Amino acid sequence: MKGSPTDGHRLRRPGPRRTAGAAELFAAQEAAVVLMARGESRLAELAGRICSDRGRALAITGDVCRLEDVERAVRGAVETFGQLDEAFNNASFASASAPLHEIGTDVYDRTMEVNVRGVWNCLVQQIPAMLASGGGAVVNTSSVAGVAATGASAAYVAAKHAVIGMAKAAAADYGRQGVRVNALVVGVTRTEMMQQIITTHPSLEGDFMAESVQHRMADPLEIARAAAWLCSDQSSFVTGAAVPVDSGATATA
């Protein structure tokens, strides 16, 4: 993304048909956005919607698990918009909880590949681009499972702890060079992935909402607003932090 987002409280909420809240929120705050995901048609639709609203967007189909795909996205950002100022790394994979010894190797590998290797690949490509232009800000999506055993699978808990660890290490490595790196400790959110889990295991919905002191799930836009703040100059003295956006779940654990 090129251009710093402004205060999220001044932003309009995207319409109900718009599920990619973070991309549209950043674009509405006059950032040029580079979107990367595996779904080509949906990605193109989102970029087209942003552009039709007089925003600036570039869609690049890719998988965060493939370093070359991430490199292509970062290169596209620099070549199209001049530089990379902020990045929001939000890809994730989770599965229904099971005791550690019952988690299949394939599920463990996929959980680590997306949540850990994916974030690693993004940082490896994004940070040099930011250093080349004098600095920037990165936000990685972790979870309440990144600070406590929540009942999510052991693989997911381990992966999300690693995301916070990477944010802290990268913040320490690059703070004097103008790059800030933070993590969001996200509570239960009505994403497509969460909805799939609830559809498969309906009884889990009440358990998920019980973690929130507001007894509800977050709207994805509420998470996006926190990411926008951490990317903006409004949070210029915040780095290496694991910032809760969890309706009090970690405070009352």
N, C-alpha and C positions, 0 to 999 in steps of 0.2 A: 504494500500500500504506500502511496506517495501522498504527503500532506498530513498534517496533524489533526486528528479529530478534536472537536471542541467539547464544551461541557454537555454531557448527555442529557441533562435536565431540560435543555432547550430544544431537544430533538422531537420531531413528530414520530408517532408510532406508525410503522408500516401497516398497510392494510391487512385484513385477515387472511387473504389468499397468499400472503407472502410468508413463507416458512423460513427462508434464509435470512433471519433477522440481523445477524452480525454484518454480513456483506452490505445489506441495504442501509443499515445504520451508519457504517463508516462512509459509504458513498453519499448519504444525505448530509454528512458533516463535511462534504467537499473533499474527501480523500479520493484519489484515484485508486481503484482496487484491482488487484490481480487475484482471481479466484482459481483454485485448483481442487479438483475432486475427480473421482473415477467416472461419474455419470455424465457422459458428454452432452446428451440432449437437455437434461435438467440444468446443467451448468450454463449451456448456451442460452437457455430460456431466462435464467437469472441475470446473466450479463446483459441480455437484450432489454430486460425490464429496467435495469439500472440506467442504461443508456437512454431509454425512452423517457425516463424521468430527468433527463439532462445531467446524469451522472457520467462518470468515466469508469469503464470496466473492461478488463481483458480476461477472457476465459481460457484456461489451459488445462486440458484433460491430463490427469496424472494420478499417481498413487504415492503417498508419502513414504511407503515402504521401499520405493525405488529411488535411490539417490540421484540417478540421472533425470528422473522426472522433476524432482525438487530443483535441481540445478537449472533445468529448462524454464521452470516457473520464475525463479529469481532472475535469470538472464532476461526473460521476457519483460519483467518489471523494470529493469534498468534500461533496456533498449527502448521500451515504449514510453516510459514516464521519466527517465533520467536518473533515478536513484531509488533505493529502497529505504524508507524511513521507519516503518513499523511493520510488525508481523504478528498475526494471531494464529497460533498453531492449535487447531481445534479438532483434529481427527481423533477418533476413539473407537475402541472395540470392547465390548463386554458380553458376558454370557451369564445365564442364570447361575446362582450360587450352588456349589457342591462342596463337600469336604475335600480337603487338599488332595488326598490320595485317590479320589475318584475323578479328578480333573484329567481329561485326556491330554496326551502330549500335543495333539494337534490344536486343542483349544489353548493350552499354555503358550505354544509357539506363536499362534495368531495374536493372542493378547499382548505378548511382548513385542512382536513385530510392529504392530500398529501403534501401541501406546508409548513404547520406549524407543525402538529403532526409528519410528516415524518422526518423533520429536527430535531425536539426535540428527537425523538427516536434514531436517529443517534448520536447526541451529548451525550445522556445519556449512550450509550454503548461505543462510541469511546474514550471519554475523560478518563474514568478510565483505559482503556488499555494503553493509552499514559502516564498517570501518573505513571503507574507501570514500565514503561521503561525509565522514566526520561524526558518525554516531547514529543512534536510533533506539528503538524500544521493541522488545519481544514479550509477548504474553503466551504462556503455555497453559492449556487446560488440564488441571489435575482434578481432584475430587475429594470429598470428605474421606473417601477410602485411601487418600494419599497421606492422611495423618492418623488414621485409626482403622482397626478391623471393624468394618461396618456390617458384616453379613454378606457383602459381595464376595465373589470367589477370591481365593488366596492369590491367584494369578493376577487378578485385577488390582487387588490391594497392593501387591508388590510393585506392579507396573506404575501405579499412580504415585506411590512413594518415590519411585525413581524419577518421575517427571519433576517433582519438587526438588529433589537433589540436583538434577541437572540445572534447574533455574538458579539455585544458590551458587553452584560451581561456576556457571557462566557469568553470573553477576560479579563474582569475585575476580574472574579472569579479565573482564573487559570494562569494569566500572571506570577506570581512569582513562579509558579511550572513548568514553561517551556513549557506550551501549548499556542500556538498562535491560534486565531480564527478570521477569516475575512470573508467578504461577497463580492461577485462580483455583481456590478450593471450592469446587462447585457442589452444591447440594442437588437433590433430586430435581430433574428438569424434564419437561414434557418434550423430549426430542423424539425423532422417529425410532431411534434405537430403544429408548425407554418404552415407547408404546408397543414395540414388538415383544419386549419382555413381559409387559403387563398382559398383552393378548394371550401369550402362551401360558402365563401363570397369574391369573386374575387376582388371586389372594394376596399377591405381593403389593398391590397398589396401596392398600391400607397401611402396610408395614412401611412403605416408602414415605408416605405422607406423615406418619407418626414421628419421623426424624425431624420434621420442621416444626418450630414453635408456632408458626402461622397455620399449620396443618393444611398445607397445600404444596403443590409442585411449582417450581419457578417457570415462568414464561421464558423461552430462549432469549427474548429481547432483554430481559433483566440481566442475564449473564453477559450479553453483548455490551450493555452499557458499562459494566465494570471493566471489560476489556478495553473499551474505548477510552475510559478514564486513565487506565494504566499506560496506554499508548500515548496519551497526550501530555503536554507540558504541565498540566494541572497536577501531575504526580511526579514531578521532576526529581524529588528527593526519595523516591520509593524504588528500591531495587533489591533483588534477592529475597523478596517477600512471598509468602504463601497467603494470599488474601482470601478470606472466607466470603463466599457469596452463597450462603447456605441456610438462611432463615434460622440462624442460631443453632444449627445441628452440632457444630463443634463446641459451641459455648456450653451446651447442656449435656454433652456426652459424659 
